Amino acid sequence: MNRSSQSMDPSSVVDWFGSQVPVDDFAGRRVLVIVPDTTRTAPLPLLFGGVHRRIAPVAESIDVIVALGTHPAMSESAIGEMLGLAALEGAEAIGLYNHEWDRPDRLKRIGTLTAEDTAALSGGLLSEDVAVEINSRIDDYDVLLVLGPVFPHEVVGFSGGNKYFFPGIAGAEILNFFHWLGALITNSQIIGRKQTPVREVVDRAAAMIGVERRCVSFVVGEDGGVLDLFYGTPESAWSNAADLSNRTHIRWKSHPFHTVLSCAPPMYDELWVAGKCMYKLEPVVADGGELIIYAPHLSEISVTHGELIKQVGYHVRDYFTSDPERFADIPRGVLAHSTHVRGGGRMVDGVEVPRITVTLATALSEETCRSVNLGWRDPATIDIESFADREDEGVLLVRRAGEHLHRLEEKLP
């Protein structure tokens, strides 16, 4: 097992699959591999190639589904490129699918979380029956194999594992339920914590799946390579990877910053995913400070949910909880995204008081930014280097934001 901070070389990754993934788990069986889309850093050509070369000689068939959640669908050619299929022998036999969360005929109900269940899981924050639905393609397979990275995550604590089923290939009802639960608890209380109520919901739902589940969880280093991989059940593989992610993906800071420039990489091409540049840095922004999401390439709020977000805007949690009937018709996943981007805050005498200012320096117009209750700056006026090496002044530059969590060191009394 690789324990260093250096990424494994490709030959070591190939060797890992040969020694750690037992072919007997897949012999004579139809396998559906569940992978992330391109909004996660993952060397999938290397990893999917490793999986395929290991199990293809014994499996009856191997297909792939992209765990989109509610992200936009990928073209078949884009999926092929993401997986590196052009260089893979036997790739023509692989079926490629997108999750289709908004097609009722593509979903199947596998159970219900009762009001008693949800009350217990949420610590009393929510109490309601929740339908557990998942992509019906799983019925065509004998083994579901998750292949995905683990990072700190704003809704569930750490991504990966059973999260590739819920919300990866899930129906909207449970997706909206646990995203709202995460929003009620808040990003700052969940992100980078291994055991959370939302993770309990995800694992409980996954236990209802009637198909055998296996998982390759991995942790990505600074250079985009693999630090280590773990095989087993989604629960065990994820647990080991989350422990490594906790040691790898958290940047500890001794003091808060009044100004943070959070630069979004090109893979975040809409605010729905570029919000991670806020989630991972909110904990180190000082009260009254400003976080700037710098993404000149970003021109969409959300391809899927943009109109609803424009209708609602970005607000702190208590803005929604103080008048729930007003927002009863808005999917709670949208409301959760809104609160996560806007960050902490409160309502005082009916007036919203956010803890920090969130400013967009993107291709979105000033009118659009103001209309959704966010600040605006022209990205052309920002000199990135002017923010560099100024941490002692309370200014933080993060050149590639969205995957490493920044957290304040705890001060002992």
C-alpha positions in Angstrom: 0.0 0.0 0.0 1.4 3.4 -1.0 1.9 5.6 2.0 4.0 8.5 0.7 2.8 11.9 -0.5 4.1 11.0 -4.0 1.8 9.8 -6.7 2.1 6.1 -7.8 3.7 5.6 -11.2 1.4 4.0 -13.8 3.1 0.6 -13.6 2.5 0.5 -9.8 -1.2 1.3 -10.4 -1.4 -1.6 -12.9 0.3 -3.9 -10.4 -2.2 -2.8 -7.7 -5.1 -4.0 -9.7 -3.4 -7.2 -10.4 -2.8 -7.9 -6.7 -5.7 -6.2 -5.0 -8.8 -6.8 -7.2 -9.8 -10.5 -7.0 -11.1 -11.7 -10.4 -13.4 -14.2 -8.6 -15.6 -11.3 -7.7 -16.4 -10.8 -11.4 -16.0 -14.2 -13.0 -18.9 -14.9 -15.4 -20.7 -11.9 -14.2 -22.2 -8.8 -15.9 -20.5 -5.7 -14.4 -21.6 -2.1 -14.4 -18.8 0.3 -13.6 -20.0 3.6 -12.1 -17.6 6.5 -12.7 -17.6 10.3 -12.1 -18.0 12.9 -14.8 -15.3 15.4 -15.7 -16.0 17.7 -12.7 -13.8 15.5 -10.6 -10.0 15.2 -10.9 -9.3 11.5 -11.7 -6.9 9.8 -14.1 -9.6 7.6 -15.4 -7.8 6.3 -18.6 -5.2 4.8 -16.3 -7.7 3.5 -13.7 -10.5 2.3 -15.9 -7.8 0.7 -18.1 -6.6 -1.1 -15.0 -10.0 -2.3 -14.0 -10.9 -3.4 -17.5 -7.6 -5.3 -18.1 -8.0 -7.1 -14.8 -11.6 -8.3 -15.0 -12.5 -8.3 -18.8 -10.9 -11.7 -19.3 -13.3 -13.3 -16.8 -16.4 -11.1 -16.8 -19.4 -11.8 -19.0 -19.7 -8.1 -19.9 -18.5 -4.7 -18.7 -20.5 -1.5 -19.2 -20.1 2.0 -17.8 -22.6 4.5 -16.4 -21.6 8.1 -15.5 -22.8 9.1 -12.0 -24.1 12.5 -13.1 -26.5 13.2 -10.3 -28.3 16.1 -12.0 -25.2 17.3 -14.0 -25.6 17.7 -17.8 -25.3 14.5 -19.8 -22.0 13.7 -21.6 -21.8 12.6 -25.3 -20.7 9.1 -26.0 -17.5 10.4 -27.5 -16.8 12.5 -24.4 -17.3 9.5 -22.1 -15.0 7.5 -24.3 -12.3 10.2 -24.2 -12.7 10.5 -20.4 -12.1 6.8 -20.0 -9.3 6.5 -22.6 -11.2 4.0 -24.6 -9.3 4.7 -27.8 -6.2 2.9 -26.3 -8.1 0.1 -24.7 -8.4 -3.3 -26.4 -12.0 -4.6 -26.4 -13.5 -1.1 -25.8 -16.0 -1.6 -28.6 -17.9 -4.1 -26.4 -18.4 -1.6 -23.6 -21.9 0.0 -23.3 -21.7 3.7 -22.3 -24.6 5.3 -20.4 -25.5 8.5 -18.7 -27.6 8.6 -15.6 -31.0 10.0 -16.3 -32.3 11.4 -13.1 -35.3 13.2 -14.8 -36.7 10.2 -16.6 -39.2 8.4 -14.4 -39.2 5.4 -16.7 -35.5 5.0 -16.1 -35.8 4.9 -12.3 -37.0 2.1 -10.0 -38.1 2.4 -6.4 -36.1 0.1 -4.1 -37.5 1.2 -0.8 -38.5 4.0 1.5 -36.9 5.8 4.3 -39.8 6.3 6.7 -40.5 9.4 8.8 -39.1 7.5 11.8 -36.0 6.7 9.8 -35.4 10.2 8.7 -36.1 11.7 12.1 -33.5 9.3 13.6 -30.9 9.9 10.9 -31.3 13.7 10.9 -31.4 14.1 14.7 -34.9 15.4 14.4 -34.2 18.1 11.8 -36.5 16.4 9.3 -39.2 13.8 9.6 -40.8 12.5 6.4 -41.2 9.5 4.2 -38.6 9.6 1.4 -38.8 7.3 -1.7 -35.5 5.7 -2.5 -35.2 5.4 -6.3 -32.2 4.4 -8.4 -31.4 4.0 -12.1 -33.2 0.9 -13.3 -30.2 -0.2 -15.4 -28.8 -1.9 -12.3 -31.2 -4.8 -12.9 -29.2 -5.8 -16.0 -26.1 -6.5 -13.9 -24.7 -8.9 -11.3 -22.1 -6.5 -9.8 -22.0 -2.7 -9.5 -18.4 -1.5 -9.3 -17.8 2.1 -8.1 -14.6 3.6 -9.5 -14.2 7.1 -8.0 -12.1 9.5 -6.0 -12.6 10.7 -2.5 -12.4 14.4 -1.5 -13.8 16.6 1.3 -17.5 17.3 0.4 -19.9 20.0 1.4 -23.0 17.9 1.7 -21.8 14.5 2.9 -18.5 15.2 4.5 -16.2 13.2 2.2 -17.3 12.2 -1.4 -17.1 8.8 -2.9 -18.3 5.3 -1.9 -22.0 4.9 -1.8 -22.4 8.6 -2.9 -21.9 7.2 -6.5 -25.3 5.6 -6.1 -27.0 8.4 -4.1 -27.1 10.9 -5.7 -24.9 9.6 -8.5 -27.5 7.4 -10.2 -30.5 8.2 -7.9 -33.9 9.7 -8.2 -34.7 13.3 -7.3 -36.6 12.7 -4.1 -33.8 11.3 -2.0 -31.3 13.6 -3.7 -33.3 16.7 -2.7 -33.9 15.3 0.8 -30.3 14.7 1.8 -28.9 17.8 0.1 -31.4 19.9 2.2 -30.4 18.0 5.3 -26.8 18.9 4.6 -27.8 22.5 4.1 -29.6 22.6 7.4 -26.6 21.3 9.2 -24.4 23.7 7.1 -21.3 23.3 5.0 -19.0 24.4 7.9 -20.3 21.7 10.2 -20.1 18.9 7.6 -17.3 19.4 5.1 -14.2 17.3 5.9 -16.0 15.2 8.6 -16.1 11.5 8.0 -19.2 10.5 9.9 -22.1 12.7 9.2 -25.9 12.3 9.2 -25.9 12.7 5.4 -23.4 9.8 5.0 -25.7 7.7 7.2 -28.6 8.4 4.8 -26.5 7.5 1.8 -25.3 4.3 3.3 -28.8 3.4 4.5 -30.2 3.9 1.0 -27.4 1.9 -0.6 -28.1 -1.0 1.7 -31.5 -1.3 -0.1 -29.8 -2.1 -3.5 -30.4 -5.7 -4.4 -27.3 -6.0 -6.6 -23.9 -6.8 -5.2 -21.8 -3.7 -4.7 -18.0 -3.4 -5.0 -15.8 -0.3 -5.0 -12.3 1.0 -6.0 -11.9 4.3 -4.1 -8.8 6.3 -4.7 -7.2 9.5 -3.5 -5.7 12.0 -5.9 -2.5 14.0 -5.2 -1.4 17.6 -6.1 -0.3 16.5 -9.6 -3.5 14.7 -10.4 -1.9 11.3 -10.0 -3.1 8.5 -7.6 -1.7 8.5 -4.1 -3.4 5.3 -3.1 -6.3 2.9 -4.0 -8.5 0.8 -1.9 -10.8 -2.1 -2.9 -13.7 -3.7 -1.1 -17.3 -2.9 -0.3 -18.2 0.8 -0.9 -18.3 1.3 2.8 -14.8 -0.2 3.5 -13.0 1.1 0.5 -14.5 4.6 1.0 -13.6 4.6 4.7 -9.9 3.9 4.0 -9.8 6.5 1.3 -11.6 9.1 3.4 -8.9 8.7 6.1 -6.2 9.3 3.5 -8.1 12.3 2.0 -8.4 13.7 5.5 -4.6 13.7 5.8 -4.1 14.8 2.2 -6.8 17.3 1.1 -7.0 19.6 4.1 -4.9 22.8 4.3 -4.7 24.1 7.8 -4.4 27.9 8.4 -3.4 29.6 11.6 -5.7 32.6 11.0 -8.7 33.7 9.0 -8.4 35.9 5.9 -10.3 39.1 5.0 -9.9 38.5 1.3 -9.7 35.2 -0.6 -9.2 34.8 -4.3 -10.5 31.4 -5.2 -9.5 30.4 -8.8 -11.8 27.9 -10.5 -10.2 25.4 -12.8 -11.7 24.9 -16.3 -13.5 21.7 -15.3 -15.9 24.0 -13.3 -17.8 25.6 -16.2 -20.9 26.5 -14.3 -21.6 27.9 -10.9 -23.4 24.8 -9.9 -20.0 23.1 -9.6 -17.7 26.1 -9.3 -19.5 26.7 -6.0 -16.9 24.3 -4.6 -14.5 27.2 -4.8 -16.6 28.7 -2.0 -17.4 25.6 0.0 -13.7 24.5 0.4 -12.7 28.0 1.5 -15.6 29.4 3.6 -14.1 28.1 6.8 -11.0 30.4 6.6 -12.8 33.6 5.5 -13.0 36.1 8.4 -16.3 37.4 9.5 -17.1 40.3 7.2 -14.5 39.2 4.7 -14.9 38.6 1.0 -14.4 35.5 -1.1 -14.0 36.0 -4.8 -14.6 33.2 -7.2 -12.4 33.9 -10.2 -13.4 32.1 -13.3 -13.3 34.1 -16.5 -14.4 31.0 -18.5 -17.6 30.5 -16.5 -20.7 31.8 -18.3 -23.5 29.6 -16.8 -25.1 29.5 -13.4 -26.4 26.0 -14.1 -27.4 24.3 -17.4 -29.9 22.1 -15.5 -31.2 24.3 -12.7 -30.3 27.8 -13.9 -33.8 29.2 -14.2 -34.8 28.0 -10.8 -31.7 29.5 -9.2 -32.4 32.8 -10.9 -35.9 32.7 -9.5 -34.7 32.1 -6.0 -31.2 33.7 -5.8 -28.5 32.9 -3.4 -29.3 33.2 0.3 -28.2 32.0 3.8 -30.0 29.0 5.2 -32.2 31.0 7.6 -33.6 33.0 4.7 -35.4 29.9 3.6 -36.2 28.3 6.9 -37.8 31.6 8.1 -40.5 31.4 5.4 -40.6 27.8 4.2 -44.1 28.0 2.5 -42.7 30.6 0.1 -40.2 28.1 -1.3 -42.3 24.9 -1.0 -42.4 24.4 -4.8 -38.6 24.8 -5.3 -36.6 21.5 -5.3 -34.6 21.4 -2.0 -31.5 20.5 -3.9 -31.6 23.9 -5.5 -32.2 25.6 -2.1 -29.3 23.6 -0.7 -27.0 24.8 -3.5 -28.1 28.4 -2.9 -27.2 28.3 0.8 -23.9 26.6 0.2 -22.7 29.2 -2.2 -24.0 32.1 -0.1 -22.5 30.6 3.1 -23.3 31.2 6.7 -25.5 34.0 8.1 -28.7 34.8 9.9 -31.9 36.7 9.7 -32.2 39.8 12.0 -35.6 41.4 12.2 -36.5 40.0 8.8 -33.3 41.2 7.2 -30.7 38.7 5.8 -27.2 39.2 7.3 -24.6 37.0 5.5 -21.4 36.3 7.4 -19.2 37.1 4.4 -19.4 38.7 0.9 -19.3 36.3 -2.1 -18.3 37.9 -5.3 -18.2 36.4 -8.8 -15.4 37.4 -11.2 -16.7 35.4 -14.2 -18.2 35.8 -17.6 -21.6 36.4 -16.0 -22.9 39.9 -16.3 -23.1 42.3 -13.4 -26.9 42.4 -13.8 -27.1 38.6 -13.5 -24.8 38.5 -10.4 -26.7 41.2 -8.6 -30.0 39.7 -9.5 -29.1 36.4 -7.7 -27.8 38.3 -4.7 -24.1 37.9 -5.3 -21.4 40.4 -5.8 -19.7 41.2 -9.1 -16.3 42.1 -10.4 -14.9 42.3 -13.9 -12.4 39.5 -14.1 -10.3 41.7 -16.4 -9.6 44.0 -13.5 -8.1 41.3 -11.3 -4.4 40.7 -11.3 -4.0 37.3 -9.8 -0.4 37.8 -8.8 -1.3 40.8 -6.7 -3.0 38.4 -4.3 0.1 36.2 -4.0 2.3 35.8 -0.9 0.1 38.0 1.3 -1.2 35.6 3.8 0.4 37.6 6.7 -1.7 40.6 5.5 -4.9 38.5 5.6 -5.1 37.9 1.8 -5.2 34.3 0.5 -4.7 33.2 -3.1 -5.8 29.6 -4.1 -4.7 29.1 -7.7 -6.7 25.9 -8.2 -9.6 25.8 -5.9 -12.4 23.3 -5.3 -10.9 20.1 -4.1 -8.7 21.0 -1.1 -10.5 22.1 2.0 -9.0 25.0 3.9 -9.7 24.9 7.7 -8.5 27.0 10.7 -6.2 25.3 13.2 -8.1 24.7 16.4 -6.8 26.9 19.3 -6.6 25.2 22.6 -7.7 27.2 25.6 
